Amino acid sequence: MSLFLVLTFLFFAGSLIGWEIEVFWRRFFSKNNPERKWINPGFLTGPYLPLYGLSLCILFVLSFIDVSFVKAGWLQKLVLFVLMSLCITVVEYIAGLIFIKGMKIKLWDYSQCWGNVHGIVCPQYSFYWVVLSAVYYFLIHPKILEWLYWFTNHLSFCLVVGFFYGVFTVDLAYTFNLSAKIRAFALEQKIEVRYENLKAAIQKKNEELQEKRHFVFPFKSKRNFVETLREAWERR
């Protein structure tokens, strides 16, 4: 199987798995969700997080790096996991910076964490990437070839993957349309919009007005979206 098809499949799987991890993390462990509500995480609307999909592709490629210059076997693995974590942290930083500088949107905020850089990355979450890299290396990577073999022998599953990318593309268009409105508002107010705070503010307002709380469409409201943005800013 070509590398392109392998990475296509891994991006699909990683995006879905990452979304599930974030949903359960925010529901049961996140300090930013004291009410323990189910929250649809991430930038897009659907059940996928592209950062995790890209990270799984990175982990797959880095797994083949030769670290034999390190003598001890256990130290080889540690160096590999740290390298994986650093690469993903760099990708995370670049993605966060693009949204902040280009779109005036802060998708996540680590400002309260020790050693953070612009609130985008921090040692605590880089350590989590080390742990996830180890989990990937020992539990997932040995199974990938087996999964890909199954994939090539069940070509009907290609329809599922194709459907995923179709929905993903539509979702990108829908979300970037919303983001353009958020960016215009942020430039007008000369602020950075914290994405998760905005979601929470809209959902809280919907509850106050006894409107339906949307898990899949957290920005959906009967009110005009720009008016909703202004209300959220005034209630900060």
LOVEX-939640 format. One record per residue: residue in one letter; x, y, z of N, C-alpha, C in turn. Coordinates in steps of 0.2 Angstrom, whole numbers, plus 5000, padded with zeros to 4 digits. Layout:
BEGIN
[r A [X Y Z] [X Y Z] [X Y Z]]
...
//
This chain:
BEGIN
[r M [5004 4994 5000] [5000 5000 5000] [5004 5006 5000]]
[r S [5003 5011 4996] [5007 5017 4996] [5006 5021 5002]]
[r L [5012 5025 5003] [5012 5029 5009] [5006 5034 5009]]
[r F [5004 5037 5004] [4998 5041 5004] [4992 5038 5007]]
[r L [4990 5032 5004] [4985 5028 5007] [4985 5027 5014]]
[r V [4991 5025 5016] [4993 5024 5024] [4991 5030 5028]]
[r L [4994 5036 5026] [4993 5042 5030] [4986 5044 5029]]
[r T [4982 5043 5024] [4975 5045 5023] [4971 5041 5028]]
[r F [4973 5034 5029] [4969 5030 5034] [4971 5032 5041]]
[r L [4977 5034 5042] [4979 5035 5049] [4976 5042 5051]]
[r F [4976 5047 5046] [4973 5053 5048] [4966 5052 5050]]
[r F [4962 5048 5046] [4955 5047 5047] [4954 5043 5054]]
[r A [4958 5038 5056] [4958 5035 5062] [4960 5039 5068]]
[r G [4966 5043 5067] [4968 5047 5073] [4963 5053 5074]]
[r S [4960 5056 5069] [4955 5061 5070] [4949 5059 5074]]
[r L [4947 5053 5073] [4941 5050 5077] [4943 5048 5084]]
[r I [4948 5045 5084] [4951 5043 5091] [4952 5049 5095]]
[r G [4956 5054 5093] [4957 5060 5096] [4951 5063 5099]]
[r W [4946 5064 5095] [4940 5067 5097] [4937 5063 5103]]
[r E [4937 5057 5103] [4934 5053 5108] [4938 5054 5115]]
[r I [4945 5054 5114] [4949 5055 5120] [4947 5062 5123]]
[r E [4947 5067 5119] [4945 5074 5121] [4938 5075 5124]]
[r V [4934 5071 5121] [4927 5071 5124] [4927 5069 5131]]
[r F [4930 5063 5132] [4930 5060 5139] [4935 5064 5144]]
[r W [4940 5067 5141] [4945 5071 5145] [4941 5077 5148]]
[r R [4937 5080 5144] [4934 5086 5146] [4928 5085 5150]]
[r R [4925 5079 5149] [4919 5077 5153] [4921 5075 5160]]
[r F [4926 5071 5161] [4928 5068 5168] [4934 5071 5171]]
[r F [4939 5075 5167] [4945 5077 5170] [4947 5084 5170]]
[r S [4944 5087 5165] [4946 5094 5164] [4944 5099 5169]]
[r K [4948 5103 5172] [4946 5108 5177] [4942 5114 5174]]
[r N [4942 5115 5167] [4938 5120 5164] [4931 5118 5163]]
[r N [4929 5112 5165] [4922 5110 5165] [4920 5107 5172]]
[r P [4919 5112 5177] [4917 5110 5183] [4910 5107 5184]]
[r E [4906 5109 5179] [4899 5106 5179] [4899 5099 5176]]
[r R [4904 5097 5173] [4905 5090 5171] [4899 5089 5165]]
[r K [4899 5093 5160] [4894 5092 5155] [4898 5089 5149]]
[r W [4894 5086 5144] [4897 5083 5138] [4898 5089 5134]]
[r I [4905 5090 5131] [4907 5096 5127] [4909 5093 5120]]
[r N [4907 5096 5115] [4910 5094 5108] [4917 5098 5108]]
[r P [4922 5095 5108] [4929 5098 5108] [4931 5100 5101]]
[r G [4936 5105 5101] [4939 5106 5094] [4936 5112 5090]]
[r F [4939 5113 5085] [4938 5118 5080] [4932 5117 5076]]
[r L [4931 5110 5073] [4926 5108 5068] [4920 5106 5072]]
[r T [4915 5105 5068] [4908 5103 5071] [4908 5095 5072]]
[r G [4910 5091 5067] [4910 5084 5067] [4914 5081 5072]]
[r P [4913 5074 5073] [4917 5070 5078] [4924 5068 5076]]
[r Y [4928 5073 5075] [4935 5072 5073] [4939 5078 5075]]
[r L [4946 5077 5076] [4951 5082 5078] [4957 5082 5073]]
[r P [4957 5086 5068] [4963 5085 5064] [4970 5085 5067]]
[r L [4971 5089 5072] [4977 5089 5076] [4979 5082 5078]]
[r Y [4975 5078 5080] [4976 5071 5082] [4977 5067 5076]]
[r G [4974 5068 5071] [4975 5064 5065] [4982 5065 5062]]
[r L [4984 5072 5062] [4991 5073 5059] [4996 5071 5064]]
[r S [4994 5071 5071] [4999 5068 5076] [5000 5061 5075]]
[r L [4995 5057 5073] [4996 5050 5072] [5000 5048 5066]]
[r C [4999 5052 5061] [5003 5052 5055] [5011 5053 5057]]
[r I [5012 5058 5061] [5019 5060 5063] [5022 5054 5067]]
[r L [5018 5051 5071] [5020 5046 5076] [5022 5040 5071]]
[r F [5018 5038 5066] [5019 5033 5062] [5026 5034 5058]]
[r V [5027 5040 5055] [5033 5041 5052] [5039 5041 5056]]
[r L [5039 5044 5062] [5044 5044 5067] [5046 5037 5070]]
[r S [5041 5033 5070] [5043 5026 5073] [5048 5022 5069]]
[r F [5050 5025 5063] [5055 5021 5059] [5062 5025 5059]]
[r I [5062 5030 5064] [5068 5033 5064] [5073 5029 5068]]
[r D [5080 5029 5066] [5085 5025 5069] [5088 5029 5075]]
[r V [5087 5026 5081] [5090 5030 5087] [5095 5025 5090]]
[r S [5098 5021 5086] [5103 5016 5088] [5110 5019 5091]]
[r F [5110 5026 5090] [5116 5030 5092] [5116 5030 5100]]
[r V [5110 5028 5103] [5109 5028 5110] [5110 5020 5112]]
[r K [5114 5019 5116] [5116 5012 5118] [5111 5008 5121]]
[r A [5108 5011 5127] [5104 5007 5131] [5097 5007 5128]]
[r G [5094 5001 5128] [5088 5000 5124] [5082 5004 5127]]
[r W [5081 5004 5134] [5076 5008 5137] [5077 5016 5135]]
[r L [5083 5018 5135] [5085 5025 5133] [5083 5026 5126]]
[r Q [5084 5022 5122] [5082 5023 5115] [5075 5024 5114]]
[r K [5071 5020 5118] [5063 5022 5117] [5062 5028 5120]]
[r L [5065 5030 5126] [5064 5037 5129] [5065 5042 5124]]
[r V [5071 5042 5121] [5073 5047 5116] [5068 5048 5111]]
[r L [5066 5042 5108] [5061 5042 5103] [5054 5045 5105]]
[r F [5052 5043 5111] [5046 5046 5113] [5046 5054 5114]]
[r V [5052 5056 5117] [5053 5063 5118] [5053 5067 5111]]
[r L [5056 5064 5106] [5057 5067 5100] [5050 5067 5097]]
[r M [5046 5062 5097] [5039 5062 5095] [5035 5068 5098]]
[r S [5036 5068 5105] [5032 5073 5109] [5034 5080 5106]]
[r L [5041 5081 5105] [5043 5088 5103] [5040 5090 5096]]
[r C [5040 5085 5092] [5038 5086 5085] [5030 5088 5085]]
[r I [5026 5084 5089] [5019 5086 5090] [5018 5093 5093]]
[r T [5022 5094 5098] [5022 5101 5102] [5023 5106 5097]]
[r V [5028 5105 5092] [5029 5111 5087] [5024 5112 5083]]
[r V [5021 5106 5080] [5015 5106 5076] [5009 5110 5080]]
[r E [5008 5108 5086] [5003 5111 5090] [5004 5119 5091]]
[r Y [5010 5121 5092] [5012 5128 5093] [5011 5132 5086]]
[r I [5013 5129 5081] [5012 5132 5074] [5004 5133 5073]]
[r A [5000 5127 5074] [4993 5128 5073] [4990 5133 5077]]
[r G [4992 5133 5083] [4989 5138 5088] [4991 5145 5086]]
[r L [4997 5146 5084] [4999 5153 5082] [4996 5155 5076]]
[r I [4995 5151 5071] [4991 5153 5065] [4984 5155 5066]]
[r F [4981 5152 5071] [4974 5154 5072] [4974 5160 5076]]
[r I [4979 5161 5081] [4979 5167 5085] [4981 5173 5080]]
[r K [4986 5173 5076] [4988 5178 5072] [4984 5179 5066]]
[r G [4982 5174 5063] [4978 5175 5057] [4971 5176 5058]]
[r M [4968 5172 5063] [4960 5172 5064] [4958 5176 5070]]
[r K [4963 5177 5074] [4961 5181 5081] [4957 5176 5085]]
[r I [4958 5169 5084] [4954 5164 5088] [4959 5160 5092]]
[r K [4958 5159 5099] [4962 5155 5103] [4959 5149 5104]]
[r L [4961 5143 5101] [4957 5137 5101] [4958 5134 5108]]
[r W [4963 5134 5111] [4964 5131 5118] [4969 5136 5121]]
[r D [4969 5136 5128] [4972 5141 5132] [4976 5138 5138]]
[r Y [4982 5137 5138] [4986 5134 5143] [4990 5140 5147]]
[r S [4987 5146 5147] [4990 5152 5151] [4991 5150 5158]]
[r Q [4987 5146 5161] [4987 5145 5168] [4992 5139 5170]]
[r C [4995 5136 5165] [5000 5131 5166] [5007 5133 5166]]
[r W [5011 5130 5170] [5018 5132 5171] [5022 5131 5165]]
[r G [5026 5136 5163] [5031 5136 5158] [5027 5136 5151]]
[r N [5021 5139 5151] [5018 5139 5144] [5021 5145 5140]]
[r V [5020 5143 5133] [5023 5148 5128] [5017 5151 5125]]
[r H [5015 5157 5126] [5009 5161 5123] [5003 5157 5124]]
[r G [5003 5153 5129] [4996 5149 5131] [4995 5144 5126]]
[r I [4999 5142 5122] [4998 5138 5116] [5001 5131 5118]]
[r V [5007 5131 5120] [5010 5124 5122] [5013 5125 5129]]
[r C [5014 5119 5133] [5017 5120 5140] [5020 5113 5141]]
[r P [5024 5112 5146] [5028 5106 5148] [5023 5101 5150]]
[r Q [5017 5103 5153] [5013 5098 5156] [5009 5094 5150]]
[r Y [5007 5097 5145] [5004 5094 5139] [5009 5091 5135]]
[r S [5015 5093 5134] [5020 5090 5131] [5022 5083 5134]]
[r F [5022 5083 5141] [5023 5076 5144] [5017 5072 5142]]
[r Y [5011 5074 5142] [5005 5070 5140] [5007 5067 5133]]
[r W [5010 5071 5128] [5011 5068 5122] [5017 5063 5122]]
[r V [5021 5063 5127] [5026 5058 5128] [5023 5051 5130]]
[r V [5018 5052 5134] [5014 5046 5137] [5010 5043 5131]]
[r L [5007 5048 5127] [5003 5045 5121] [5007 5042 5116]]
[r S [5013 5045 5115] [5018 5042 5110] [5020 5035 5112]]
[r A [5021 5034 5119] [5023 5027 5121] [5017 5022 5120]]
[r V [5011 5025 5122] [5005 5021 5121] [5004 5019 5113]]
[r Y [5005 5024 5109] [5005 5022 5102] [5010 5017 5100]]
[r Y [5017 5018 5102] [5022 5014 5100] [5021 5006 5102]]
[r F [5019 5005 5108] [5018 4999 5111] [5012 4995 5109]]
[r L [5006 4999 5109] [5000 4996 5108] [4997 4997 5101]]
[r I [4998 5002 5098] [4995 5004 5091] [4999 5002 5085]]
[r H [5005 5004 5085] [5010 5004 5080] [5011 4996 5078]]
[r P [5011 4992 5082] [5012 4984 5080] [5006 4982 5077]]
[r K [5000 4985 5078] [4994 4983 5075] [4992 4986 5068]]
[r I [4996 4992 5066] [4994 4996 5060] [4994 4992 5054]]
[r L [5000 4988 5053] [5000 4984 5047] [4995 4979 5047]]
[r E [4993 4976 5052] [4987 4971 5052] [4981 4975 5050]]
[r W [4980 4981 5053] [4974 4985 5051] [4974 4987 5044]]
[r L [4980 4989 5041] [4980 4991 5034] [4979 4984 5030]]
[r Y [4981 4979 5032] [4980 4973 5028] [4972 4971 5028]]
[r W [4969 4972 5034] [4962 4971 5034] [4958 4976 5029]]
[r F [4961 4983 5029] [4958 4988 5025] [4958 4986 5018]]
[r T [4964 4984 5016] [4965 4982 5008] [4960 4976 5006]]
[r N [4958 4972 5011] [4954 4966 5010] [4947 4968 5011]]
[r H [4945 4974 5013] [4938 4976 5014] [4937 4983 5011]]
[r L [4938 4983 5004] [4938 4989 5000] [4931 4993 5001]]
[r S [4926 4989 5003] [4920 4993 5004] [4920 4998 5010]]
[r F [4925 4997 5014] [4927 5002 5020] [4929 5008 5017]]
[r C [4932 5008 5011] [4934 5014 5007] [4928 5019 5007]]
[r L [4922 5017 5006] [4916 5021 5006] [4916 5025 5012]]
[r V [4917 5022 5018] [4917 5025 5025] [4922 5030 5025]]
[r V [4928 5029 5023] [4934 5034 5023] [4932 5039 5018]]
[r G [4930 5038 5013] [4928 5043 5008] [4922 5047 5010]]
[r F [4917 5044 5014] [4912 5048 5017] [4915 5053 5022]]
[r F [4919 5050 5026] [4923 5054 5031] [4926 5061 5028]]
[r Y [4930 5060 5023] [4933 5066 5020] [4928 5070 5016]]
[r G [4922 5068 5014] [4917 5072 5011] [4914 5076 5016]]
[r V [4912 5073 5022] [4909 5077 5027] [4914 5082 5030]]
[r F [4920 5080 5031] [4926 5084 5033] [4927 5090 5029]]
[r T [4926 5089 5023] [4927 5095 5018] [4922 5100 5019]]
[r V [4915 5098 5019] [4910 5102 5020] [4910 5106 5027]]
[r D [4912 5102 5032] [4913 5105 5039] [4918 5110 5039]]
[r L [4924 5109 5035] [4929 5115 5035] [4926 5121 5032]]
[r A [4922 5120 5027] [4919 5126 5024] [4914 5130 5029]]
[r Y [4910 5126 5032] [4905 5128 5037] [4909 5132 5043]]
[r T [4914 5129 5045] [4917 5132 5051] [4921 5138 5049]]
[r F [4924 5138 5043] [4928 5144 5042] [4924 5150 5040]]
[r N [4918 5148 5038] [4913 5154 5037] [4911 5157 5044]]
[r L [4910 5153 5049] [4909 5155 5056] [4915 5159 5058]]
[r S [4921 5156 5057] [4927 5159 5059] [4928 5166 5056]]
[r A [4926 5167 5050] [4927 5173 5047] [4923 5179 5050]]
[r K [4917 5177 5053] [4913 5181 5057] [4916 5183 5063]]
[r I [4919 5178 5067] [4922 5179 5073] [4928 5183 5072]]
[r R [4932 5182 5067] [4938 5186 5066] [4936 5193 5065]]
[r A [4931 5195 5061] [4929 5202 5059] [4927 5205 5066]]
[r F [4923 5201 5070] [4921 5204 5077] [4927 5205 5081]]
[r A [4932 5200 5081] [4938 5201 5085] [4942 5207 5083]]
[r L [4943 5208 5077] [4947 5214 5074] [4943 5221 5076]]
[r E [4936 5220 5076] [4933 5226 5078] [4934 5228 5085]]
[r Q [4934 5223 5089] [4934 5224 5096] [4942 5224 5099]]
[r K [4946 5222 5094] [4953 5222 5095] [4955 5217 5101]]
[r I [4952 5211 5100] [4953 5206 5105] [4955 5199 5102]]
[r E [4956 5194 5106] [4957 5187 5104] [4951 5183 5107]]
[r V [4948 5180 5103] [4942 5176 5105] [4944 5169 5107]]
[r R [4942 5168 5113] [4944 5161 5116] [4938 5156 5114]]
[r Y [4940 5152 5110] [4935 5147 5106] [4930 5144 5111]]
[r E [4933 5140 5116] [4930 5136 5121] [4925 5141 5126]]
[r N [4928 5147 5127] [4924 5152 5131] [4918 5154 5128]]
[r L [4919 5155 5121] [4913 5157 5117] [4908 5152 5116]]
[r K [4910 5146 5115] [4905 5140 5115] [4901 5140 5122]]
[r A [4905 5140 5127] [4901 5140 5134] [4897 5145 5135]]
[r A [4898 5151 5133] [4894 5157 5134] [4888 5157 5130]]
[r I [4888 5154 5124] [4882 5153 5119] [4878 5148 5122]]
[r Q [4881 5142 5124] [4877 5137 5127] [4873 5139 5134]]
[r K [4877 5143 5138] [4874 5146 5144] [4868 5150 5142]]
[r K [4869 5155 5137] [4863 5159 5135] [4857 5155 5133]]
[r N [4859 5150 5129] [4853 5146 5126] [4849 5143 5132]]
[r E [4853 5141 5137] [4849 5138 5143] [4845 5143 5146]]
[r E [4848 5149 5147] [4844 5154 5150] [4838 5156 5147]]
[r L [4838 5156 5140] [4832 5157 5136] [4828 5151 5134]]
[r Q [4830 5145 5138] [4826 5139 5137] [4826 5136 5130]]
[r E [4832 5138 5126] [4833 5135 5120] [4837 5129 5120]]
[r K [4836 5125 5115] [4839 5118 5115] [4847 5119 5115]]
[r R [4850 5115 5119] [4858 5115 5120] [4860 5110 5115]]
[r H [4864 5112 5110] [4867 5108 5104] [4874 5106 5106]]
[r F [4874 5099 5106] [4881 5096 5107] [4885 5096 5100]]
[r V [4882 5095 5095] [4885 5094 5088] [4886 5101 5085]]
[r F [4881 5106 5086] [4882 5113 5084] [4882 5118 5090]]
[r P [4887 5118 5093] [4888 5122 5099] [4886 5130 5098]]
[r F [4887 5132 5092] [4886 5139 5090] [4879 5141 5088]]
[r K [4875 5135 5087] [4868 5136 5084] [4864 5140 5089]]
[r S [4860 5145 5087] [4856 5149 5091] [4850 5152 5087]]
[r K [4845 5154 5090] [4839 5157 5086] [4841 5164 5084]]
[r R [4846 5167 5088] [4848 5174 5087] [4853 5174 5082]]
[r N [4854 5180 5079] [4859 5182 5074] [4866 5180 5077]]
[r F [4871 5177 5073] [4877 5175 5076] [4881 5181 5078]]
[r V [4881 5186 5075] [4885 5192 5077] [4882 5195 5083]]
[r E [4876 5195 5084] [4873 5197 5090] [4875 5193 5096]]
[r T [4875 5186 5095] [4877 5182 5100] [4884 5183 5102]]
[r L [4888 5184 5097] [4895 5186 5099] [4896 5192 5103]]
[r R [4892 5197 5102] [4892 5203 5106] [4889 5202 5113]]
[r E [4884 5198 5113] [4882 5196 5120] [4887 5193 5124]]
[r A [4890 5188 5121] [4895 5184 5124] [4901 5189 5126]]
[r W [4903 5194 5122] [4908 5198 5124] [4906 5203 5130]]
[r E [4900 5205 5130] [4898 5209 5135] [4897 5206 5142]]
[r R [4896 5199 5142] [4895 5195 5148] [4901 5192 5150]]
[r R [4907 5194 5147] [4914 5191 5149] [4915 5193 5156]]
//
